[in-house]
C-alpha cells in the first residue's frame, strides 16, 4: 500500500464527510435546533485541529486537539467536570480537574499508548505561551481509545510534533469527521468509527446557549439510530459471534457557553452517557467511557493570577439546567452517529479491516420505520 499524503487526506475528509451526515438524509435527532455547523465549534471561541497519520500498511492513528477559547487556557482556566462512565481507560489530568473544578490546557485525544506524548506536547505548548514564563506545573488533559486493531500501536508513531501541529492548525467552523485525527484507526458497533461532532442551540427563552459535543468512537453495543434497531435489522450485534466484541471505548468532550459551575458541568457530563446509551452503547467491561464537560463563559473563567482573595462568578441555578441536559444528550447521540456516517472502510495492521457503515442499507431501514427521507 502506498504512503498517503496526510494533508491531502485531511482536506478530502473535510470536503467529503459532511455530505454524508444523517441530517442531510432527513434523520433529525432530538427536539432542539443545531448550531450553524452542527459541531462543537458552534460554541463561540472553540477550535478543533486534527493530525492524521496514515502510512504504509500498518500506521492508522492520529491526534485531535480541542481548544476551548481564544485566550491562554492556563492563564484563564475553564470550569470543568469529568464523569467516568466506565473506567477501563486512561485519562491524564483527571484528578486535578476533579479536585479543583477547572481545566488549564486544551484537550488532546489520541491512542492508548500515546497519552504520555500528548502530555509532553501540551506541557511544551503551555510553557511556550508568552504569559507562562514562570509556570512550574501543568495539568495536561489527554484522553484515548485503543486503535490497536488497525494501527501498529506498539510502534508509538504519534510524536510530539504531531500533537503540536493539531494544536497549531486548530480552527473554528466545520469539523472533519470520520477517519481523521484520533479517530483514524477506531471501530464502532462493529463498523469503522472515528471522530464525530454535533451541537444544539437553545431558544432564547431558555437562555440561547450553545452546547457542542465531540466524540472519539471506538466502542460496541447494539446499534440504534434515532430509536430504530439498526443492529438487529442488519443482524450485526455483539453476542451473535463473540461476547468480547462489544468492548471498546468512547471519549466525549462537551463544551458550552452557558455559565455553568463545575458541579453542574459534571451533571451535564453524566447526561452524555445517556446519549451514548441511546445509540446502543453499553459501557461494557472493557470500555473506557469518559466525558469531559467545560464552560467557556468568559465571565466565569478562572484567572491564574489575581490580587483578589475571592472569585466573582454567576452560575445558572440548578432548576435552569434541564434544557442543557437535554441538549447534551441530543448532541452526544448525534455526534456518535455522525462519526459512523462519515467513516470510510479502512484496512490496516496485518490486513485487519473495518468496514464502513452500510449507509444506503441503513437509510432503507430508517425509511421502513418512518424515519428519514
C-alpha positions in Angstrom: 0.0 0.0 0.0 1.4 3.4 -1.0 2.1 6.1 1.5 -0.7 8.7 1.5 -0.2 12.4 1.8 -1.6 13.3 5.2 -2.5 16.9 4.3 -4.4 15.8 1.2 -6.2 13.2 3.2 -7.4 15.7 5.8 -8.6 18.1 3.1 -10.5 15.2 1.4 -12.1 14.3 4.8 -13.2 17.8 5.4 -14.8 18.1 2.0 -16.4 14.6 1.9 -17.5 13.7 5.4 -20.1 16.5 5.9 -22.0 15.4 2.8 -22.7 12.0 4.4 -24.2 13.4 7.6 -27.6 11.9 8.7 -29.4 15.2 8.8 -29.0 15.5 5.1 -31.0 12.3 4.8 -33.8 13.6 7.0 -32.6 11.9 10.2 -33.2 14.6 12.8 -32.3 13.6 16.4 -33.9 15.4 19.3 -36.0 18.5 19.7 -33.5 21.4 19.7 -32.0 23.0 16.7 -28.3 22.6 15.8 -25.8 25.4 15.5 -24.7 26.7 12.2 -22.1 23.9 11.6 -23.7 21.2 13.9 -20.3 21.0 15.5 -18.6 21.7 18.8 -17.1 24.8 17.1 -20.6 26.4 17.2 -19.7 27.3 20.7 -18.0 30.7 20.2 -14.2 30.5 20.7 -13.9 26.7 20.4 -11.4 25.4 17.8 -10.6 21.9 16.7 -7.5 20.5 14.9 -6.5 17.1 13.6 -3.3 15.4 12.7 -4.0 12.2 10.7 -1.3 9.5 10.3 -1.9 7.0 7.5 1.3 5.4 6.3 2.2 2.1 4.7 0.2 -0.9 5.7 0.2 -0.6 9.5 0.1 3.1 10.7 -3.5 4.2 11.2 -3.7 6.7 14.0 -3.6 10.4 14.9 -4.4 13.3 17.2 -7.4 15.6 17.8 -7.0 18.8 19.8 -9.8 20.9 21.2 -9.0 24.5 22.3 -11.9 25.8 24.4 -11.4 29.6 24.0 -9.2 32.2 22.4 -7.3 33.2 25.5 -4.3 31.4 27.1 -6.1 28.5 28.7 -3.6 28.2 31.5 -4.0 31.9 32.5 -7.8 31.7 32.1 -8.9 28.3 33.2 -12.4 26.9 32.4 -14.8 25.5 35.0 -14.9 21.8 34.2 -16.3 18.4 35.4 -15.4 14.9 34.4 -17.6 11.8 34.6 -16.4 8.2 34.3 -19.0 6.0 32.6 -16.6 3.0 32.7 -13.0 3.4 33.8 -11.2 0.9 31.6 -9.0 3.6 30.0 -6.6 6.4 30.5 -7.5 10.0 31.1 -4.5 12.1 32.1 -5.2 15.1 34.3 -8.5 13.7 35.7 -7.6 14.0 39.5 -6.7 17.7 39.4 -9.9 18.6 37.4 -11.9 16.6 39.9 -10.2 18.4 42.8 -10.2 22.0 41.6 -13.1 22.0 39.2 -11.3 23.6 36.3 -9.2 22.7 33.3 -6.0 24.6 32.4 -4.9 23.2 29.0 -6.6 22.3 25.7 -7.9 18.8 25.4 -5.9 16.2 23.4 -7.3 12.9 22.1 -5.1 10.2 20.7 -4.4 6.4 21.0 -3.8 4.5 24.2 0.0 4.3 24.1 0.4 7.9 23.0 -1.1 9.6 26.1 2.3 10.4 27.5 3.3 12.1 24.2 0.1 14.1 24.3 1.0 15.2 27.8 4.5 16.2 26.8 3.2 18.2 23.9 0.6 20.0 26.0 3.3 20.9 28.5 5.5 22.3 25.8 2.6 24.2 24.3 1.7 25.7 27.6 5.2 26.6 28.7 5.8 28.3 25.3 2.8 30.7 25.7 4.1 34.3 26.2 2.4 34.7 29.6 3.7 31.5 31.1 7.4 32.1 31.6 7.2 31.4 35.3 4.9 28.4 35.2 6.3 25.3 37.0 3.3 22.9 36.9 0.9 22.0 34.1 -2.1 19.6 34.4 -2.3 18.3 30.8 -5.6 16.7 29.9 -5.3 13.8 27.4 -7.8 11.1 26.6 -7.5 8.0 24.5 -9.1 5.0 22.9 -7.2 1.9 21.7 -6.8 1.8 17.9 -4.5 -1.3 18.0 -6.8 -3.4 15.7 -6.0 -1.3 12.6 -2.9 0.6 13.9 0.6 -0.6 14.8 0.0 0.9 18.3 3.2 -0.7 19.7 5.2 1.4 17.2 4.1 4.5 19.0 4.1 6.6 15.8 2.5 9.7 17.3 5.2 12.2 18.1 5.2 15.5 20.0 5.2 17.5 16.7 2.0 15.8 15.6 0.2 17.0 18.7 1.7 20.5 18.3 0.6 20.5 14.7 -3.0 19.6 15.7 -3.0 22.5 18.2 -1.4 24.9 15.7 -3.9 24.1 13.0 -7.0 24.1 15.2 -9.7 26.4 13.8 -13.4 27.2 14.1 -16.1 26.4 11.5 -16.8 22.9 10.1 -15.0 20.0 11.7 -13.7 17.0 9.8 -15.3 13.7 10.9 -14.7 10.0 10.4 -11.2 8.7 9.6 -9.3 11.7 10.9 -7.2 12.6 13.9 -7.7 10.5 16.9 -10.5 8.6 15.1 -8.3 7.4 12.2 -7.9 3.8 13.4 -11.0 3.3 15.6 -14.1 1.0 15.3 -17.6 1.4 16.5 -20.5 -1.1 16.7 -18.5 -3.5 14.5 -18.0 -0.9 11.8 -15.4 1.8 11.2 -15.7 4.5 13.8 -14.0 7.8 14.1 -14.5 11.5 15.1 -18.0 12.9 15.3 -19.4 16.1 16.4 -22.7 17.9 16.9 -24.3 20.9 18.6 -27.5 22.2 20.0 -28.7 25.8 20.2 -31.2 26.6 22.9 -34.0 29.0 22.1 -33.7 32.5 23.6 -36.5 31.7 26.0 -34.2 29.1 27.6 -31.1 31.3 27.5 -29.9 31.0 23.9 -26.9 29.0 25.0 -25.0 26.5 22.7 -23.8 23.0 23.7 -21.3 21.3 21.5 -20.0 17.7 21.7 -17.1 16.0 20.0 -16.6 12.2 20.3 -13.9 9.6 19.5 -15.9 6.5 18.9 -14.2 3.1 19.5 -16.9 1.0 21.3 -19.5 -1.6 20.9 -23.1 -2.5 21.7 -26.3 -2.9 19.8 -26.6 0.0 17.3 -29.7 2.1 17.2 -30.3 5.3 15.2 -33.0 7.6 16.4 -34.7 4.7 18.1 -34.5 2.4 15.1 -32.9 -1.1 15.8 -30.3 -1.0 13.1 -28.1 -3.7 14.5 -31.0 -6.2 14.8 -32.1 -5.4 11.3 -28.6 -5.9 9.9 -28.0 -9.0 12.0 -25.0 -7.2 13.5 -24.8 -7.3 17.2 -22.1 -8.4 19.7 -23.4 -11.6 21.1 -24.1 -13.1 17.7 -20.5 -14.0 17.3 -18.4 -13.3 20.4 -19.2 -11.8 23.8 -16.0 -9.7 23.7 -17.0 -7.8 20.6 -18.9 -5.2 22.5 -15.7 -3.9 24.2 -14.0 -0.6 23.3 -14.0 3.0 24.4 -15.5 6.4 23.8 -14.1 9.8 24.6 -16.7 12.5 24.8 -16.0 16.3 25.1 -18.9 18.6 26.0 -18.4 22.4 25.8 -21.0 25.1 26.4 -21.0 28.9 26.6 -23.6 28.7 29.3 -22.4 30.0 32.7 -22.4 26.5 34.4 -20.5 25.7 37.6 -18.0 22.8 37.8 -20.6 20.8 39.8 -23.3 21.2 37.2 -20.8 20.5 34.4 -20.3 17.1 36.0 -24.0 16.7 35.9 -24.0 17.6 32.2 -21.2 15.1 31.7 -23.3 12.3 33.2 -26.1 13.1 30.7 -23.7 12.5 27.8 -23.6 8.8 28.8 -27.4 8.8 28.2 -26.7 9.9 24.7 -24.2 7.1 24.3 -26.9 4.7 25.6 -29.4 5.9 23.1 -27.1 4.8 20.3 -27.0 1.3 21.8 -23.7 1.7 23.6 -23.4 -0.5 26.7 -20.3 0.8 28.6 -19.0 -2.8 28.6 -16.4 -4.3 31.0 -13.5 -3.4 28.7 -14.7 0.0 27.7 -13.2 3.3 28.7 -16.0 5.8 28.6 -15.0 9.3 29.8 -16.9 12.6 29.5 -15.1 16.0 29.9 -17.5 18.9 30.2 -16.5 22.5 30.5 -17.9 26.0 30.2 -16.1 28.8 28.3 -18.4 31.6 29.5 -16.0 34.4 29.7 -17.3 36.0 32.9 -16.6 32.7 34.8 -13.1 31.9 33.5 -10.7 31.4 36.5 -7.6 33.7 36.4 -4.3 32.1 37.2 -3.0 35.2 39.0 -5.1 37.8 40.7 -4.9 40.1 43.7 -8.4 39.3 44.7 -9.0 36.8 47.5 -12.3 35.6 46.1 -13.7 34.8 42.7 -16.7 36.6 41.5 -18.9 34.4 39.3 -22.5 34.0 38.4 -23.7 30.5 37.5 -27.1 29.1 36.3 -29.3 27.8 39.1 -30.0 24.1 39.3 -33.5 24.5 38.1 -32.2 26.0 34.8 -30.1 23.0 33.9 -32.6 20.7 32.4 -32.5 22.2 28.9 -28.7 21.9 28.9 -29.0 18.3 30.0 -31.3 17.5 27.0 -29.0 19.4 24.6 -26.1 17.3 25.9 -27.9 14.0 25.4 -29.1 15.0 21.9 -25.7 16.3 20.7 -23.8 13.3 22.0 -26.2 10.9 20.4 -25.9 12.7 17.0 -22.1 13.1 17.3 -21.7 9.3 17.6 -24.0 8.6 14.6 -22.2 11.3 12.6 -18.9 9.6 13.3 -20.3 6.4 11.8 -21.8 8.0 8.7 -18.5 9.9 7.9 -16.2 7.0 8.4 -14.9 5.0 5.4 -13.7 1.4 5.1 -10.1 1.1 6.3 -7.6 -1.7 6.1 -4.6 -1.6 8.4 -2.3 -3.6 10.6 -1.8 -7.3 9.5 -4.5 -6.8 6.9 -7.2 -6.2 9.5 -10.2 -4.4 8.0 -13.0 -2.3 9.4 -16.0 -1.9 7.0 -17.9 1.4 6.8 -21.4 1.5 8.0 -23.6 0.4 5.0 -25.3 3.8 4.8 -27.7 3.0 1.9 -29.0 -0.1 3.7 -29.3 1.9 6.9 -31.3 4.6 5.2 -33.7 2.0 3.8 -34.2 0.6 7.3 -34.8 4.1 8.6 -37.5 4.6 5.9 -39.0 1.3 6.8 -39.6 2.7 10.3 -40.8 6.0 9.0 -37.6 7.9 9.8 -35.6 9.9 7.2 -36.3 10.8 3.6 
